[in-house]
Amino acid sequence: MAYNVYTVESLGNGDRNHIAFYIETKPHGRSTINPRAHISCHGHHPGSKKQVATIAPENLERFEKVCCLMVPPPKPQVTLSSKSLVPGAPLYRCAEWLRDVEKLAVEKGIFTRVAGSI
């Protein structure tokens, strides 16, 4: 049985929220959040959970190795006062990282998109 893959948002600083994958490995119980996303499933905004794909249980480890480790997540790029830590460098936000990882997971056959997802 395939697991549902969602994106979820948690409170960020200012007008931007953090976004991560949430893989529902145990319906009605604790599930898996991609550990590289640094949020917990209980800290997400209610109503922000959007299903984007499904994943076979045997592909969970492959997803981490082939996708998440191959596309490095964004490093800190701005200070709390919104000043760039690397002046002149383009911002690479977690939402962009998520899209890149999702695209790679679909290309590698790890994710199966659901109707209505990006």
C-alpha positions as protocol buffer text, in pm:
chain_id: "A"
residue {
  index: 1
  type: MET
  ca { x: 0 y: 0 z: 0 }
}
residue {
  index: 2
  type: ALA
  ca { x: 144 y: 336 z: -103 }
}
residue {
  index: 3
  type: TYR
  ca { x: 191 y: 618 z: 146 }
}
residue {
  index: 4
  type: ASN
  ca { x: 50 y: 964 z: 81 }
}
residue {
  index: 5
  type: VAL
  ca { x: 305 y: 1244 z: 37 }
}
residue {
  index: 6
  type: TYR
  ca { x: 201 y: 1594 z: 142 }
}
residue {
  index: 7
  type: THR
  ca { x: 359 y: 1935 z: 170 }
}
residue {
  index: 8
  type: VAL
  ca { x: 305 y: 2116 z: 501 }
}
residue {
  index: 9
  type: GLU
  ca { x: 392 y: 2465 z: 619 }
}
residue {
  index: 10
  type: SER
  ca { x: 516 y: 2583 z: 956 }
}
residue {
  index: 11
  type: LEU
  ca { x: 556 y: 2937 z: 1083 }
}
residue {
  index: 12
  type: GLY
  ca { x: 853 y: 3119 z: 942 }
}
residue {
  index: 13
  type: ASN
  ca { x: 1001 y: 3458 z: 1011 }
}
residue {
  index: 14
  type: GLY
  ca { x: 815 y: 3748 z: 855 }
}
residue {
  index: 15
  type: ASP
  ca { x: 593 y: 3683 z: 556 }
}
residue {
  index: 16
  type: ARG
  ca { x: 749 y: 3349 z: 455 }
}
residue {
  index: 17
  type: ASN
  ca { x: 671 y: 3012 z: 608 }
}
residue {
  index: 18
  type: HIS
  ca { x: 883 y: 2698 z: 607 }
}
residue {
  index: 19
  type: ILE
  ca { x: 760 y: 2414 z: 389 }
}
residue {
  index: 20
  type: ALA
  ca { x: 845 y: 2043 z: 405 }
}
residue {
  index: 21
  type: PHE
  ca { x: 738 y: 1701 z: 288 }
}
residue {
  index: 22
  type: TYR
  ca { x: 513 y: 1500 z: 518 }
}
residue {
  index: 23
  type: ILE
  ca { x: 490 y: 1129 z: 436 }
}
residue {
  index: 24
  type: GLU
  ca { x: 193 y: 967 z: 604 }
}
residue {
  index: 25
  type: THR
  ca { x: 336 y: 629 z: 704 }
}
residue {
  index: 26
  type: LYS
  ca { x: 81 y: 567 z: 980 }
}
residue {
  index: 27
  type: PRO
  ca { x: -265 y: 712 z: 918 }
}
residue {
  index: 28
  type: HIS
  ca { x: -420 y: 846 z: 1240 }
}
residue {
  index: 29
  type: GLY
  ca { x: -85 y: 833 z: 1418 }
}
residue {
  index: 30
  type: ARG
  ca { x: 273 y: 958 z: 1403 }
}
residue {
  index: 31
  type: SER
  ca { x: 414 y: 969 z: 1053 }
}
residue {
  index: 32
  type: THR
  ca { x: 733 y: 1079 z: 884 }
}
residue {
  index: 33
  type: ILE
  ca { x: 848 y: 1428 z: 799 }
}
residue {
  index: 34
  type: ASN
  ca { x: 1154 y: 1457 z: 584 }
}
residue {
  index: 35
  type: PRO
  ca { x: 1420 y: 1512 z: 852 }
}
residue {
  index: 36
  type: ARG
  ca { x: 1610 y: 1758 z: 635 }
}
residue {
  index: 37
  type: ALA
  ca { x: 1311 y: 1996 z: 652 }
}
residue {
  index: 38
  type: HIS
  ca { x: 1349 y: 2065 z: 1027 }
}
residue {
  index: 39
  type: ILE
  ca { x: 983 y: 2080 z: 1132 }
}
residue {
  index: 40
  type: SER
  ca { x: 757 y: 1843 z: 1318 }
}
residue {
  index: 41
  type: CYS
  ca { x: 423 y: 1716 z: 1197 }
}
residue {
  index: 42
  type: HIS
  ca { x: 254 y: 1872 z: 1499 }
}
residue {
  index: 43
  type: GLY
  ca { x: 392 y: 2218 z: 1423 }
}
residue {
  index: 44
  type: HIS
  ca { x: 237 y: 2271 z: 1084 }
}
residue {
  index: 45
  type: HIS
  ca { x: -35 y: 2520 z: 998 }
}
residue {
  index: 46
  type: PRO
  ca { x: -377 y: 2358 z: 1009 }
}
residue {
  index: 47
  type: GLY
  ca { x: -508 y: 2340 z: 656 }
}
residue {
  index: 48
  type: SER
  ca { x: -162 y: 2365 z: 496 }
}
residue {
  index: 49
  type: LYS
  ca { x: -133 y: 1991 z: 430 }
}
residue {
  index: 50
  type: LYS
  ca { x: -162 y: 1935 z: 51 }
}
residue {
  index: 51
  type: GLN
  ca { x: -121 y: 1596 z: -109 }
}
residue {
  index: 52
  type: VAL
  ca { x: 129 y: 1603 z: -395 }
}
residue {
  index: 53
  type: ALA
  ca { x: 211 y: 1237 z: -455 }
}
residue {
  index: 54
  type: THR
  ca { x: 225 y: 882 z: -327 }
}
residue {
  index: 55
  type: ILE
  ca { x: 532 y: 672 z: -250 }
}
residue {
  index: 56
  type: ALA
  ca { x: 575 y: 297 z: -212 }
}
residue {
  index: 57
  type: PRO
  ca { x: 708 y: 193 z: 131 }
}
residue {
  index: 58
  type: GLU
  ca { x: 1015 y: 35 z: -29 }
}
residue {
  index: 59
  type: ASN
  ca { x: 1105 y: 373 z: -185 }
}
residue {
  index: 60
  type: LEU
  ca { x: 1133 y: 570 z: 142 }
}
residue {
  index: 61
  type: GLU
  ca { x: 1506 y: 511 z: 184 }
}
residue {
  index: 62
  type: ARG
  ca { x: 1564 y: 562 z: -188 }
}
residue {
  index: 63
  type: PHE
  ca { x: 1380 y: 896 z: -167 }
}
residue {
  index: 64
  type: GLU
  ca { x: 1614 y: 1014 z: 109 }
}
residue {
  index: 65
  type: LYS
  ca { x: 1932 y: 898 z: -66 }
}
residue {
  index: 66
  type: VAL
  ca { x: 1853 y: 969 z: -431 }
}
residue {
  index: 67
  type: CYS
  ca { x: 1654 y: 1290 z: -391 }
}
residue {
  index: 68
  type: CYS
  ca { x: 1699 y: 1464 z: -57 }
}
residue {
  index: 69
  type: LEU
  ca { x: 2073 y: 1407 z: -31 }
}
residue {
  index: 70
  type: MET
  ca { x: 2134 y: 1484 z: -398 }
}
residue {
  index: 71
  type: VAL
  ca { x: 1957 y: 1822 z: -384 }
}
residue {
  index: 72
  type: PRO
  ca { x: 2107 y: 2007 z: -87 }
}
residue {
  index: 73
  type: PRO
  ca { x: 1853 y: 2205 z: 115 }
}
residue {
  index: 74
  type: PRO
  ca { x: 1899 y: 2581 z: 137 }
}
residue {
  index: 75
  type: LYS
  ca { x: 2145 y: 2706 z: 395 }
}
residue {
  index: 76
  type: PRO
  ca { x: 2078 y: 3018 z: 601 }
}
residue {
  index: 77
  type: GLN
  ca { x: 2082 y: 3306 z: 357 }
}
residue {
  index: 78
  type: VAL
  ca { x: 1947 y: 3606 z: 549 }
}
residue {
  index: 79
  type: THR
  ca { x: 1967 y: 3740 z: 901 }
}
residue {
  index: 80
  type: LEU
  ca { x: 1663 y: 3790 z: 1124 }
}
residue {
  index: 81
  type: SER
  ca { x: 1665 y: 4152 z: 1009 }
}
residue {
  index: 82
  type: SER
  ca { x: 1644 y: 4034 z: 644 }
}
residue {
  index: 83
  type: LYS
  ca { x: 2000 y: 4126 z: 551 }
}
residue {
  index: 84
  type: SER
  ca { x: 2172 y: 3894 z: 306 }
}
residue {
  index: 85
  type: LEU
  ca { x: 2443 y: 3668 z: 449 }
}
residue {
  index: 86
  type: VAL
  ca { x: 2585 y: 3633 z: 97 }
}
residue {
  index: 87
  type: PRO
  ca { x: 2536 y: 3965 z: -82 }
}
residue {
  index: 88
  type: GLY
  ca { x: 2469 y: 3925 z: -454 }
}
residue {
  index: 89
  type: ALA
  ca { x: 2382 y: 3555 z: -432 }
}
residue {
  index: 90
  type: PRO
  ca { x: 2030 y: 3461 z: -547 }
}
residue {
  index: 91
  type: LEU
  ca { x: 1796 y: 3331 z: -276 }
}
residue {
  index: 92
  type: TYR
  ca { x: 1709 y: 2961 z: -287 }
}
residue {
  index: 93
  type: ARG
  ca { x: 1407 y: 2916 z: -64 }
}
residue {
  index: 94
  type: CYS
  ca { x: 1276 y: 2594 z: 87 }
}
residue {
  index: 95
  type: ALA
  ca { x: 972 y: 2603 z: -146 }
}
residue {
  index: 96
  type: GLU
  ca { x: 1207 y: 2599 z: -445 }
}
residue {
  index: 97
  type: TRP
  ca { x: 1406 y: 2313 z: -289 }
}
residue {
  index: 98
  type: LEU
  ca { x: 1083 y: 2122 z: -236 }
}
residue {
  index: 99
  type: ARG
  ca { x: 985 y: 2163 z: -603 }
}
residue {
  index: 100
  type: ASP
  ca { x: 1331 y: 2049 z: -716 }
}
residue {
  index: 101
  type: VAL
  ca { x: 1322 y: 1740 z: -492 }
}
residue {
  index: 102
  type: GLU
  ca { x: 964 y: 1659 z: -596 }
}
residue {
  index: 103
  type: LYS
  ca { x: 1054 y: 1689 z: -965 }
}
residue {
  index: 104
  type: LEU
  ca { x: 1354 y: 1458 z: -920 }
}
residue {
  index: 105
  type: ALA
  ca { x: 1146 y: 1205 z: -723 }
}
residue {
  index: 106
  type: VAL
  ca { x: 889 y: 1193 z: -1005 }
}
residue {
  index: 107
  type: GLU
  ca { x: 1161 y: 1165 z: -1273 }
}
residue {
  index: 108
  type: LYS
  ca { x: 1323 y: 874 z: -1084 }
}
residue {
  index: 109
  type: GLY
  ca { x: 988 y: 697 z: -1042 }
}
residue {
  index: 110
  type: ILE
  ca { x: 994 y: 733 z: -663 }
}
residue {
  index: 111
  type: PHE
  ca { x: 687 y: 958 z: -639 }
}
residue {
  index: 112
  type: THR
  ca { x: 365 y: 906 z: -830 }
}
residue {
  index: 113
  type: ARG
  ca { x: 187 y: 1239 z: -869 }
}
residue {
  index: 114
  type: VAL
  ca { x: -176 y: 1269 z: -770 }
}
residue {
  index: 115
  type: ALA
  ca { x: -438 y: 1450 z: -976 }
}
residue {
  index: 116
  type: GLY
  ca { x: -431 y: 1823 z: -915 }
}
residue {
  index: 117
  type: SER
  ca { x: -72 y: 1840 z: -783 }
}
residue {
  index: 118
  type: ILE
  ca { x: 187 y: 2073 z: -932 }
}
